[in-house]
Amino acid sequence: MPPTVNRTMSAPEWAMLLSLSVLWGGSFFFTRVALSALPPFTLVVLRVGLAALILNTVVPLSGLRMPREARTWVAFLGMGFLNNAVPFCLIVWGQTHIASGLAAILNAATPLFTVVAAHVFTSDERMTGNRLVGVFIGLAGVAVMIGPTVLAGLGADLLAQLAVLGAALSYAFAGIFGRRFLRMGVQPLATATGQVTASTLMLVPIAMVVDRPWTLPLPDASAWGAVFGIAALSTALAYVLYFRILATAGATNLLLVTFLIPVSAILLGAAVLGERLQPQHLIGMVLIGYGLAAIDGRLWTFSQQRRRIPPDVYQGRNI
């Protein structure tokens, strides 16, 4: 029987989730450098293609074998389509028409979509009041952190905004779809490898038609370093963590990482690039923390426990 996942996460799971947010938050730095020398779709193909090369090398060194059954590879193709091909293309296209801050807020709708989808399509990740409230608090925290000025463009370029929301919806369904690999007995490392391999096969033709990469000048060393960073760290290693968390904590808990990515990106910017933290960043982080605690159930559990404890005991006095 598969383990239940509609629960609070353990400390190791939270540690993996925070690590995943840092890896994906760091992708903004790598992308910023790489896009100075490469067009978007070519960068996406290099990202998943190099990650596939790395992981296909690591799998045999780890003593594992990739599955050969047709049904498993059909599932890999489905996961690659939902988790890479569709959202990567929609976000890349959407960000050519709307501000990146607005795109980040729209993408932060992923946990909201996941709560609803998990409630409909699973039996052990049911929607609860604290989860729904927590999602809205976290979404508000992302909006506050990024700043109200990005909302000025809300309503303009509606198609681009719908594209980013479509990417968030695709990520939500990918989280639900990816739960099947645990039931199929596929290890997280093999699942990550199969996904990025399938994604590469799907995305190469798009880059060939749109970017015609053979006509591009060769990138410089800094661009290649950024490409390797986003492939090895923000894709290969990140997806191994992704599928490990998904296998034990479930889709709803996993996609809380969407709230943490802006936090990681802003903190990395302050630590590495010397960018200043603004009051709105700190307020947003606090809201996101409350939202995560509400979704995780800890706020509700703590308030219920405090209610049941007599005031004199709670204050440490003997009665």
C-alpha positions as CSV (number, residue, x, y, z in Angstrom):
1,M,0.0,0.0,0.0
2,P,1.5,3.4,-0.9
3,P,2.3,5.6,2.0
4,T,-0.1,8.4,2.9
5,V,1.0,11.8,1.9
6,N,-1.7,14.1,3.3
7,R,0.4,15.0,6.3
8,T,3.0,17.4,7.7
9,M,6.4,17.0,6.2
10,S,9.4,15.7,8.1
11,A,12.5,17.7,8.7
12,P,14.5,15.8,6.0
13,E,11.7,16.5,3.5
14,W,11.7,20.2,4.4
15,A,15.5,20.3,4.0
16,M,15.1,18.7,0.5
17,L,12.4,21.3,-0.3
18,L,14.5,24.2,0.8
19,S,17.5,22.8,-1.2
20,L,15.3,22.4,-4.3
21,S,14.2,26.1,-3.9
22,V,17.8,27.2,-3.8
23,L,18.7,25.1,-6.9
24,W,15.7,26.5,-8.9
25,G,16.2,30.0,-7.4
26,G,19.8,29.9,-8.6
27,S,18.6,29.1,-12.1
28,F,17.7,32.8,-12.5
29,F,21.4,33.7,-12.2
30,F,22.5,31.1,-14.7
31,T,19.7,32.0,-17.1
32,R,20.6,35.7,-17.0
33,V,24.1,35.0,-18.0
34,A,23.3,32.3,-20.6
35,L,20.6,34.4,-22.4
36,S,23.2,37.0,-23.2
37,A,24.6,34.5,-25.7
38,L,21.8,32.0,-26.5
39,P,18.2,32.3,-27.6
40,P,15.6,30.9,-25.2
41,F,14.6,27.6,-26.8
42,T,18.2,26.7,-27.5
43,L,19.0,27.3,-23.8
44,V,16.1,25.1,-22.8
45,V,17.3,22.3,-25.0
46,L,20.9,22.6,-23.7
47,R,19.5,22.6,-20.1
48,V,17.5,19.4,-20.4
49,G,19.9,17.8,-22.9
50,L,23.0,18.2,-20.8
51,A,21.0,17.1,-17.7
52,A,20.0,14.0,-19.5
53,L,23.6,13.3,-20.5
54,I,24.8,13.7,-16.8
55,L,22.0,11.6,-15.3
56,N,22.4,8.8,-17.9
57,T,26.0,8.7,-16.9
58,V,25.2,8.7,-13.2
59,V,22.5,5.9,-13.3
60,P,24.9,3.0,-14.2
61,L,27.6,4.4,-11.8
62,S,24.9,4.2,-9.1
63,G,24.3,0.5,-9.8
64,L,20.8,1.2,-11.3
65,R,19.4,0.3,-14.6
66,M,17.0,2.4,-16.6
67,P,13.6,0.7,-17.2
68,R,13.0,-0.8,-20.6
69,E,9.3,-1.4,-20.5
70,A,7.3,0.6,-23.1
71,R,4.7,1.7,-20.5
72,T,7.4,3.2,-18.3
73,W,8.8,5.2,-21.2
74,V,5.3,6.3,-22.2
75,A,5.0,7.6,-18.6
76,F,8.4,9.4,-19.0
77,L,7.2,11.1,-22.1
78,G,4.0,12.2,-20.3
79,M,6.0,13.6,-17.4
80,G,8.5,15.3,-19.7
81,F,5.6,16.8,-21.7
82,L,3.8,18.1,-18.5
83,N,6.8,19.1,-16.4
84,N,9.3,20.4,-19.0
85,A,8.1,20.8,-22.6
86,V,4.8,22.6,-22.0
87,P,5.7,24.9,-19.1
88,F,9.2,25.8,-20.3
89,C,7.8,26.8,-23.7
90,L,4.8,28.7,-22.3
91,I,6.9,30.6,-19.8
92,V,9.6,31.5,-22.3
93,W,7.0,32.8,-24.7
94,G,5.0,34.5,-21.9
95,Q,8.1,36.3,-20.6
96,T,8.7,37.9,-24.0
97,H,5.5,39.9,-23.5
98,I,5.1,40.4,-19.7
99,A,7.3,41.4,-16.9
100,S,9.2,38.7,-15.1
101,G,7.8,39.8,-11.7
102,L,4.2,39.4,-13.0
103,A,5.2,36.0,-14.5
104,A,6.5,34.9,-11.1
105,I,3.3,35.9,-9.4
106,L,1.2,34.0,-12.0
107,N,3.5,31.0,-11.7
108,A,3.0,31.0,-7.9
109,A,-0.6,29.9,-8.6
110,T,0.9,26.4,-9.1
111,P,0.2,25.3,-5.4
112,L,-3.4,26.6,-5.7
113,F,-4.0,24.5,-8.9
114,T,-2.3,21.6,-7.2
115,V,-4.5,21.7,-4.1
116,V,-7.6,21.5,-6.4
117,A,-6.2,18.9,-8.8
118,A,-5.0,16.7,-5.9
119,H,-8.4,16.9,-4.3
120,V,-10.1,15.8,-7.5
121,F,-7.6,13.1,-8.7
122,T,-6.2,11.6,-5.6
123,S,-7.6,9.9,-2.5
124,D,-4.8,10.9,0.0
125,E,-4.2,14.5,-0.8
126,R,-7.6,16.0,0.0
127,M,-8.2,19.7,0.2
128,T,-8.4,21.1,3.7
129,G,-9.3,24.6,4.9
130,N,-5.8,25.3,6.3
131,R,-4.2,24.2,3.0
132,L,-6.4,26.5,1.0
133,V,-5.9,29.4,3.3
134,G,-2.2,28.8,3.4
135,V,-2.0,28.8,-0.4
136,F,-3.6,32.2,-0.6
137,I,-1.4,33.6,2.2
138,G,1.7,32.3,0.3
139,L,0.5,33.7,-2.9
140,A,0.0,37.1,-1.2
141,G,3.5,36.8,0.2
142,V,4.9,36.3,-3.3
143,A,3.0,39.4,-4.6
144,V,4.2,41.6,-1.7
145,M,7.8,40.4,-2.1
146,I,7.9,41.1,-5.8
147,G,6.1,44.4,-5.4
148,P,2.8,46.0,-6.4
149,T,4.2,47.8,-9.4
150,V,4.3,44.6,-11.4
151,L,0.5,44.3,-11.1
152,A,0.2,47.5,-13.3
153,G,0.4,45.3,-16.3
154,L,-2.3,42.9,-15.2
155,G,-4.9,42.7,-17.9
156,A,-2.7,43.7,-20.7
157,D,-1.2,41.0,-22.9
158,L,-3.9,38.6,-21.7
159,L,-2.7,35.8,-23.9
160,A,0.8,35.9,-22.4
161,Q,-0.6,35.9,-18.9
162,L,-2.8,32.9,-19.7
163,A,0.3,31.2,-21.1
164,V,2.1,31.5,-17.7
165,L,-1.0,30.4,-15.9
166,G,-1.2,27.4,-18.3
167,A,2.4,26.6,-17.3
168,A,1.4,26.7,-13.6
169,L,-1.5,24.4,-14.4
170,S,0.8,22.0,-16.3
171,Y,3.2,21.9,-13.3
172,A,0.3,21.0,-11.1
173,F,-0.8,18.1,-13.2
174,A,2.8,17.0,-13.6
175,G,2.9,16.7,-9.8
176,I,-0.2,14.5,-9.8
177,F,1.0,12.5,-12.8
178,G,4.4,11.9,-11.3
179,R,3.0,10.0,-8.3
180,R,2.6,6.9,-10.5
181,F,6.4,6.3,-10.6
182,L,6.4,5.2,-7.0
183,R,3.7,2.7,-7.7
184,M,5.6,1.5,-10.8
185,G,8.7,0.9,-8.6
186,V,10.9,3.4,-10.5
187,Q,13.6,5.0,-8.4
188,P,13.7,8.9,-8.2
189,L,17.1,8.9,-10.0
190,A,15.7,6.8,-12.9
191,T,12.5,8.9,-13.0
192,A,14.5,12.2,-13.2
193,T,16.7,10.6,-16.0
194,G,13.8,9.4,-18.0
195,Q,11.9,12.7,-17.7
196,V,14.8,14.9,-19.0
197,T,15.7,12.4,-21.7
198,A,12.1,12.4,-23.0
199,S,12.0,16.2,-22.7
200,T,15.1,16.5,-24.8
201,L,13.6,14.4,-27.6
202,M,10.5,16.6,-27.6
203,L,12.2,20.0,-27.4
204,V,15.1,19.5,-29.9
205,P,12.7,19.9,-32.9
206,I,11.2,23.1,-31.5
207,A,14.7,24.7,-31.0
208,M,15.7,23.6,-34.5
209,V,12.7,25.3,-36.1
210,V,12.5,28.4,-34.0
211,D,16.2,29.3,-33.2
212,R,18.1,27.6,-36.0
213,P,21.0,27.1,-33.5
214,W,23.5,26.1,-36.2
215,T,23.5,29.8,-37.4
216,L,24.4,31.2,-34.0
217,P,27.9,32.3,-32.9
218,L,29.6,30.1,-30.3
219,P,28.9,31.3,-26.8
220,D,31.8,32.5,-24.6
221,A,33.2,30.6,-21.5
222,S,30.9,32.4,-19.1
223,A,27.8,31.5,-21.0
224,W,28.9,27.8,-21.2
225,G,29.6,27.9,-17.5
226,A,26.0,29.2,-16.9
227,V,24.6,26.5,-19.2
228,F,26.5,23.8,-17.2
229,G,25.3,25.2,-13.9
230,I,21.6,25.3,-14.9
231,A,21.9,21.8,-16.4
232,A,23.9,20.1,-13.7
233,L,22.5,21.9,-10.6
234,S,19.2,23.4,-11.5
235,T,18.0,20.5,-13.6
236,A,19.8,17.2,-13.0
237,L,20.3,17.5,-9.2
238,A,17.1,19.4,-8.8
239,Y,14.9,16.8,-10.4
240,V,16.4,14.0,-8.4
241,L,15.3,15.9,-5.3
242,Y,11.9,16.7,-6.9
243,F,11.1,13.0,-7.4
244,R,12.4,12.1,-3.9
245,I,10.1,14.6,-2.3
246,L,7.1,13.7,-4.6
247,A,7.5,10.0,-3.6
248,T,7.1,10.6,0.1
249,A,5.5,14.0,0.6
250,G,3.1,14.2,-2.3
251,A,2.3,16.7,-5.0
252,T,0.8,19.4,-2.8
253,N,3.7,19.6,-0.4
254,L,6.2,19.4,-3.2
255,L,4.9,22.3,-5.2
256,L,5.2,24.6,-2.2
257,V,8.6,25.1,-3.6
258,T,7.0,27.6,-6.0
259,F,6.6,30.0,-3.0
260,L,10.2,29.5,-1.9
261,I,11.9,30.1,-5.2
262,P,11.4,33.9,-5.1
263,V,12.7,33.9,-1.5
264,S,15.8,31.9,-2.6
265,A,16.4,34.1,-5.6
266,I,16.2,37.3,-3.6
267,L,18.4,36.0,-0.8
268,L,21.0,34.8,-3.3
269,G,20.9,38.2,-5.0
270,A,21.6,39.8,-1.6
271,A,24.4,37.4,-0.7
272,V,26.1,37.0,-4.1
273,L,25.4,40.2,-6.0
274,G,25.1,42.6,-3.1
275,E,21.5,43.5,-3.9
276,R,19.7,45.3,-1.0
277,L,16.8,43.6,0.8
278,Q,13.8,45.9,0.9
279,P,11.1,45.9,3.7
280,Q,8.6,44.4,1.2
281,H,10.9,41.4,0.8
282,L,11.0,40.8,4.5
283,I,7.2,41.2,4.8
284,G,6.7,38.9,1.9
285,M,9.0,36.2,3.4
286,V,7.0,36.3,6.6
287,L,3.7,35.9,4.8
288,I,5.2,33.0,2.8
289,G,6.4,31.4,6.1
290,Y,2.9,31.7,7.6
291,G,1.4,30.3,4.4
292,L,3.7,27.3,4.4
293,A,3.1,26.6,8.1
294,A,-0.7,26.7,7.4
295,I,-0.5,24.3,4.5
296,D,1.8,22.0,6.5
297,G,-0.7,22.0,9.3
298,R,1.6,23.1,12.0
299,L,-0.2,26.4,12.8
300,W,-3.5,24.6,13.2
301,T,-2.0,21.8,15.3
302,F,-0.2,24.4,17.5
303,S,-3.3,26.5,18.0
304,Q,-5.4,23.4,18.9
305,Q,-2.8,22.2,21.4
306,R,-2.5,25.6,23.0
307,R,-6.3,25.8,23.3
308,R,-6.4,22.4,25.1
309,I,-3.6,23.4,27.6
310,P,-4.7,25.4,30.6
311,P,-3.2,29.0,30.6
312,D,-1.3,28.4,33.9
313,V,0.4,25.3,32.5
314,Y,1.1,27.0,29.2
315,Q,2.8,29.9,31.0
316,G,4.9,27.5,33.0
317,R,3.2,27.9,36.3
318,N,2.4,25.0,38.6
319,I,-1.3,24.4,39.4
